[in-house]
Amino acid sequence: MGQVVRYQEILRRLAIIDDGFVEDRAGLGLGLDSARVLDPRTAALVQVAALAAIGSPPVCLEWSSTRALAAGATEDEIADVLLAIAPVAGLGRVTAAAPDVAIALGYDVAAALEELDGP
């Protein structure tokens, strides 16, 4: 196929949130080790909350939820983060984020809702 064009490489790495690439090229440290007072689990949960609150795209919500799980957070804790931010972020932001967070947790909300609508 040939050599990947520079812009294609950049866009591909951004789309998959390549931590090392983003840190090296954009100077954005996405790692949880930068949180000096918060433990990695708490820092990861805060990232899920912040991304949901600002209406981040699905890939960011899935990425942060997966990182929270890897840092030791439970599925219940991640779901509770969405409940905790609802009063300040707004129900619209939380309901928009819920299906994308659910995907990262291995739960398909749309399929579950279809089952409820079934016979």
N, C-alpha and C positions, 0 to 999 in steps of 0.2 A: 504494500500500500504506500510505502514511502515514509518519509520523515514527517512527524507531526509538526504542524505549523505552530509557532510560538503562541499566538493568541488562542489556538485550540487547546493547547496544553494548559494555559492559564485558566481558561473557562472551565475545562474539565476538572481541574484540581479545586477550583472554587466551588463548583457544583457538588462535589463530594465532601467538601469541607476537610481538605487535607491539612491537618493541624500543622505539620512541619513546614509545608509550603507556605501557608498563610503567615506563619510566624516569621519565616525567613524573608519572604518577598514583601509582605505588607507591614511587617513590624507589629503584628497583633499577636500577643501571646494568648492563645486559647486554652492553654493547659491549666489544670486546677492547682498546680503546685505554686502558683503565684499568690494564692490566698494564704496569708501567713497566720491569721488568727483562726479562721474557719477551717474545720477539717474538710477533707476532699468531698465527703458525702454531702455535707451541708452546703458547701460551695456549689456543687453540681445541682442540688435542688434549687438554690437561688437562681442559677442560670436558667433552669427550666421555667421558673416563675417569671423572670425578666423577659425571656423570649416570648412566652405566652402573652404577657401583659402588653408588649409592644406590637403584637400582631405579626410575628415573624412567619416566614414561609414554612411549609410543611417539612422540608429537609432540615431546617434548623431545629424545629421542635423534636423531630425524630432523633437527630444527632444528640441534642442535649439530654433527652430522656435516656438514650442508650448509654451515654456517659454517666448519668446519675446511677443507673443500674450497675455499671462497671465499678463505680465508686462505693457501692454497698447499699444504695438506697433500695427500698422495696417498692413494689408496684403500688401498694397502699399509700406510701409516703408521697410518691409522685402524684397520685390522684388527689391527695389531700392538699398538695401545693396549689393545684388549680382551684380547689374550694377556698383556700385561704386568700387567694388574690382576687377572687370574684368581686368582693365589695369595693375594691379600689381600682381594679383594672376594667371592671364591667363584665356583665354576663355575656355580652356579645363576643368579647375577646376570648373568654374562657370556653364558651361553647364552640367557637371556631377552632380553638387549639385542641380540644378533647379528642377528636378522631385521629389527629396526627400523632398525638402523644400515645394514644391507644395502639396504633400500628407498631410503634417502637416496643410496646409491652407485649406484642403478640396477640392483640385483641382487635378484631375487626368490628367496629361499632355499627357500620352500615349493614353488614351481614346479620348482626344480632338484631337490629331493628326490623329487618326484612323477615326474620323468623317470627318475631312478635306479630307481624301483620299477616302471617300465613294462616291457613285454615285452622 
